Amino acid sequence: MRHLFFTNTPAHVHLYKHVVSQLRSEGHTVSVMARDYSCTTALLDWHDIDHTVYGPCGTTRWSLLGRLPQHYIHIVRHAREFDPDAIFGMGAYAAHAGALTRTPTVLLLDSEPTGLDHAVSMPFARTIVTPKAFRKDLGENHYVFEGFKECAYLHPEVYEPSTDVREHLELTSDERYVLVRFNAFGSHHDVGHGGFSADERHELVERLADHATVFVSDEGDDLRLDELPARPFDAHPGLLHDALAEASLLVADTQTMVTEAALLGTPAIRSNSFVGPDDMGNFLELETNDLVYNHRSFDSVLDTAEQLLDRPNVEREWKQKRDRCVDDMVNLSSVITSLARAIGDTTAIQELRPRATAHEERDTQPTRHQDSPRQ
């Protein structure tokens, strides 16, 4: 069979990398289309995944809008030439490529606020797959699984931490360090949202540096680290998960890395304008399981960070909580591979259940209570 995958962001590369490898090993013909955005193509090269770039995109606000026509021209031309049996992606590119080539399309979604993207994508999808924590109902083709999209690459069945990442970071074997991730808020779904201010970024780094070595990953690349007690995270982005697994703490105003930290057993604090009662389901679920903290208040971020770094054996405690939580989660790469073999047909895939049925059953279960964050 012939399968087309879209990797529009670095996270999409991780989502599909094991699936692409497995399908190719089975003799399927796989084409990967990529957007030249951030480190997307660098990760594809790192994982030795041949790909076709359909166009570039910057990290500044509205940088995508003017490039869309050219993107679509390249995508449609390639999709028609490749003639896939199934298309996989996370939004409009995949859905519209499927519609124009009359190809069954599987969308894997996990962000409720991207309402416009859902509206222009859902009508063209054969199957829509989300984590069970996803709080929106996307119709009769909506199926859910136990876990998060990051289970495709951080589930224990597919991920094993590197043993030499400290050498790449030039750290001693017992040196504690914190990762700080700042978002550029340049994606279309980030319009109207924000995270730490410039002054808050400076204060955060300075306070964390009193407790541990600080590495900063700044998507917008506008923070002057030479003025701060911190080091840039300048290792290859392919090493980021290994670095995150060894860290004592992640503090971020972005999204994906927070879920990744939780699945790696690293304490994580998330702070941006998405946080609140209408927050995304995956972050509410992770907070319920006492794996992440979602704070709007900057003072709460600082207080929680310092308390966690002062907490004895916090790294071991979080690994144990992670192990208990991951026990119920699926290997999502295996599920997506099964969907590819079935051309999007969910009938024989036990790990997927209709969203309505799964949520009716969950509503009858006892409520899980969050552990105290100050134990």
N, C-alpha and C positions, 0 to 999 in steps of 0.2 A: 504493500500500500504506500501511498504518497501523503506525507503530512507537512503542513506549513505552520510554523510557529513564529509569533511576533515577540521580539524582545525590545521594548521601547525604553526601558530603564534598567539600571544595574540589577534591581530586584527581580526583574523578569528573567534575566540570565540565570540567576540562581534557581528560580522557580522551575525552569524547564531543562536545565543542563543534564540532570540524570535521566530524564525522559528521553531526550534527544539521543544520548549515548546508548541507552537500552534499545530503543527502536532501531537505530542504525546497526547495532550488533545482531539484531534479529533479521536483518536484511531489508527493512523498510527504507524507502527513499525519503529523506527529511531535508527540508529547506528552512533556514532560519533567516528571517528578515529583522534587521536591527536599525534602531535610530542612533545616530552619532550624538549621544547625550551623556554628559558626565563621563563616567568610566565604563559605559556599556560595552563598547567595542574592545576596550582593554581586557575586560573580563572574559569576553568571548575568545579572544586570543589566548588568554591565560589557560582557559579550559580546552583549548585546541578545538573549538567549534567553528567550522567554516560558516560563513554568513554573507548575506547581501545587505549592504547599507542602503536604505531608501531615502535618507536625507539627514541633515543636521538639526540640532535644536540647542539653544543656549539655556542658561539657568536664570535669566532675568525674566521678569513678568512680561507676558504677552509675546515672548520670543517665538512661541510656536505658531501663533495665528497666521502670520504672513507666509509661513513655509508650508502650510497645509496643502494648498493645491499641488505643489510639486511633489510632496510626499505621496499624495493619492495617485498621481500619474505613475510614479515608479512602482507603487504597491500593486495597482491594478494590472499594469503591464506584466510584472513578474508573476503575479498569481495566475494570470491567464496562460502564460507560457509554461509555468510549472504544472498546472492542472492537478491540484491536490484532491485527495479523497476526503480530507478533513482539515479544518483550520482551528488553531488554538491561539488565544490571546486574552487580553484583559480590557478590551474596550472597543472603540469605534473602528480603528484600523482593521482589526480582525473581522468584526461583524460585517462591515461594508465590503471587504474583500470577499467574504463568503456570499453575500447577497449578489454581488456582481458576477461571481463565477458559479453561482448556484451550488455552493459547497456547504455541507453541514459544518456548523461552527460551534465550538465550545468556548464559553467565556468563564474565566475564573475571577471572581470579584471579591473584594473584602473591605471596601471603603464606602460606607453609606452616604457621605456628603457629596459624592460625585454624581449628583442627580441628572445633570445634563447628559453626561456620558452614558448613564443608564438609559435615558430616554431615547437616544439615537442609536443605541446598540442592541437593546433587548429584543426588539421586534424581529431581528435577523438571526437570532441564536437558536440553535437546536436544543442546546443544553446550557444552563447557567448553574455554576457551582460556587458555593460560598461556604465559609465556616458556619457552624451552627449558631455561633454567637452573633452572626450578622442580623441586624434588627429590622431590615426591610423585607417585605414580601415582593418578589420580582416575578410572580406569576406561576402558571402551571408547569413550566419547564425548569423551575428553581429547585435544585437539590443541594443538600448540605452534608458536611462531614464533621467528624469530631476532630478538633484541632484548629490550626491556623495555616494560612498559605505557606508560611515559613517552614512548616513540617515537610515540605517537599525537599528541603536541603539541610535541615537541622534536626530532623528526627534521628534518634539513636541508630536506626537501621541504615542510615545513609551518611551520617556525619561522624567523623572521628577527629578530635582536635590534633593539631600539629604539636610535636614535642619540642620544636626549636624556634617558636615564634619570639621568645625572649631574646634570642641571639639577633634576630632581624631588628628588634626594637632597641638593642644595646642596653638590656636590663640585666641585673643580677638575678639569681634564681629566687631570691626572697623579696625582691623590691616590689612594693605595692604601687599600683598605678590606676589612674582613672581615665576613662575615655569621655571626651566631651564632643558632641556632634551638634553643629549649628546648621540649620536649614536655610537655603536661599529663598524659599517661598516663591519660586518662579514658575511652578507648574500651574496649569489652568485651574486645578481644583484647590489651589492655595490662594487664589485671588480673594482679597478681603480678610485674610488670616495672617497672623504673625506669631513670632516667638519672643526670644529675649531681645531687649534693646541693646544698643552698643554699650551703654554704661553697665547694664546687668551682665553682659558677657565678660567684661573686664573684672567686675567684682566676683563673679562666679569662679573664674579661673584662679584669681588670687586667693580666695578662701579655700578652694580645693587643694591648692599647692601647699597649704600648711599641713596637709595630712598625707599626701602621696604625690608621686610623679604624675604630671598631667599631660595627656596627649590630646590635641585638638584636631578634629576633622571639620573644616569649614567649607561647606558647599559653595557659598558665595565668594570665598577667597578674598574677603575684605577686612579680616582681622589682623592687626599688626602684632604678630606673636613676638617680635623682637623687643616689644615693650612689656611683655608679660612673662611670668615664671612658668612657661609651658613650652612643649615641643610640638611641632606639627606631626600629625600622623602621616608620614611620607613613605611608609612601606607600600608595596604593591597592594591595590585594593583586593586582590585575591587572598590576601592574608588577614583581612579585617575580621572575619569570624573567629579565626584562631586567636587574634589579639583580644577580641571581645570576651572569649571564653576564659581567658586568663585574668581579665581585669577585676578589680575589686568593686567597681561601680561604673555605670554609664549615666551621664546626665545629658539630655537631648531636648531640643524643641522640634525635632522631626518625628517620624512615625515608625517606619519599618525597623530601624535598629533597636527600638525599644522592645518590640516583640521578639526580635532575634536574641537580645540579651536574656529575656525571660526563658526562652527555650534552651539557652546555654547555661542557665543557672547563675546569671550575673545580676545583682540588684540594679534596678533601673528607675530613674526619675524622669518623667516626661512633663514638659510645660509648654503649652502653646494655647492659642485662642480656641482650639477645638475642644479643649477640656471643659467638661460641664455635664449636666444631666442628660443632654442629647449627644453625648460623645459616641464614638464608634464602639460597636459591641465587643470587638476583640480586646480593646483596652479596659473596658469595664469588666470583662471576664477575667483578664489577667490581674486586675486589682482585687477582684473578689477572691482570687487564689493567692493573694498576698505576694505576688511576684514583681509587680511594678507599682509605682506611685504616680498618680496623675494630679498635678498641682497647677492652678492658675496663678497663685500667689508666689512671687519670687522669694519672699521671706520664708515661705514653707519649703521651697526648693532648697534653700541654703540650710535650714534647720534639719531637714530630713537627710540631706547629704552628709552633714557633719555627724549626725547621730549614727548613720549607717557605718561610716568609716571609723567611728569610735567603738562600734559594737564588736565584741570578741567573736572570732570565728564566723563572721558574717558570710564569707565565701562558702564555707562548708554547709552552713544553714540553708543558703539559697540553692545549692546543688541538691540537697535532700528534698526541698520543696518542689524543685523542678522535676525530680525523678517521680514523685508522687503524681504530679500533674500530667506528665507526658505519658504515663501508663495507659491512659484512655485514648490517646491520639493516634491517628492513622498515619502511615507512611504515604504521604500525598503523591510522591513521585510514582509509586506503584499504582495508585488509583488513576492518575492521569494516563499512565501507560496503558492501563486496561481500557480506558475511554478511547484512546487512540486506536487500539486494536478493534474496538467495537464501533468505530466511527461515530462516537458521541452517544451511543445507545447505553442508557444506564441500567437496563433491565437486569443484567447478570452481575452487576457490581454491588456487592453486599455493603461496602463501606459508604455508599451514597443512599440517602433517603429523601423522599419528597419533603420540602421545607415545612409545609403545613402539618404533615404527620409528625415530624420530629419535634416541632415546637408545641404541638398539643400534648405530646408525651412529656416534654420537659416541664410544662406548666403544672403537671400533676406530681412532680417530684418535690421533695423537701428542699427548701432554700439553703444554699451553702452559705456559711458565715465566714467572713474575712477574719484572719488572725489579727491580733493586735500588732500594729506596726512598731510599737515601742517596747516589745518584750525584751 
